[in-house]
Amino acid sequence: MARPRERPTKPFPAGSVPRVRTAETQPTITHPTMIQVIAEISGSIQGAFGCLAAAIGVGLVGAKAVEGVGRNPGASGKILVQSIIGMALAEAVAFYALFLGK
């Protein structure tokens, strides 16, 4: 009959004490407090309102650009450039709200 292989035991280094898990050293599970939950929700609401404002801004810029081209078709190139700049600035508000809200 074959003998089971034994693991070689390593002695503890000098001066070390093996750690034993007791009730005091067990990791505890902490549940978020209500203030933490409200803070997370308020950051999400701030980002949502910022993105909503950016969407409304882009819509208004687009509507006014179409209206301007309808009134003066010869200035469509200038209106397009100005509307793209206006939309980019409105979208920047969304990024500020998302990054600064968290």
SVG drawing of the C-alpha trace seen along z (x, -y; Angstrom):
<svg xmlns="http://www.w3.org/2000/svg" viewBox="-38 -86 52 88">
<polyline fill="none" stroke="black" stroke-width="0.4" points="0.0,0.0 1.4,-3.4 1.8,-6.0 0.1,-9.4 2.5,-12.1 3.0,-14.5 3.4,-18.2 6.6,-19.6 5.9,-22.0 7.7,-25.3 8.5,-26.7 7.3,-30.2 9.9,-32.9 11.4,-33.9 9.3,-36.4 6.1,-35.8 2.9,-34.7 0.4,-32.9 -2.8,-34.8 -6.0,-33.2 -9.3,-34.5 -11.5,-35.3 -14.8,-37.2 -12.9,-40.5 -10.7,-40.0 -13.5,-38.8 -14.3,-41.3 -17.6,-42.9 -20.1,-43.8 -21.1,-47.4 -24.3,-48.5 -24.5,-52.0 -26.1,-54.6 -29.1,-56.6 -26.9,-59.7 -24.6,-57.8 -27.6,-56.5 -29.0,-60.0 -25.6,-61.4 -25.4,-58.8 -28.9,-59.5 -28.4,-63.3 -25.3,-62.9 -27.3,-60.9 -30.1,-63.4 -27.6,-66.2 -26.1,-64.3 -29.6,-63.6 -30.7,-67.3 -27.4,-68.3 -27.9,-65.9 -31.6,-67.0 -30.5,-70.6 -27.9,-69.8 -30.5,-67.9 -32.9,-70.8 -30.1,-73.2 -29.1,-71.1 -32.7,-70.9 -33.2,-74.7 -30.0,-75.4 -31.0,-72.9 -34.5,-74.4 -33.2,-78.0 -30.6,-76.9 -33.3,-75.4 -35.4,-78.5 -32.5,-80.7 -31.7,-78.7 -35.4,-78.9 -35.3,-82.7 -32.0,-83.2 -30.8,-80.1 -27.7,-82.0 -26.3,-82.1 -26.6,-78.4 -22.8,-77.8 -22.4,-80.5 -25.5,-79.3 -24.2,-75.7 -20.8,-76.7 -22.5,-78.7 -25.0,-76.0 -22.2,-73.3 -20.3,-75.6 -23.5,-76.2 -24.3,-72.5 -20.8,-71.6 -21.0,-74.2 -24.4,-72.8 -23.0,-69.3 -20.1,-70.5 -22.7,-71.2 -23.6,-67.6 -20.0,-66.5 -19.5,-69.0 -22.7,-67.8 -21.7,-64.1 -18.0,-64.5 -18.6,-67.0 -21.7,-65.3 -19.9,-62.1"/>
</svg>
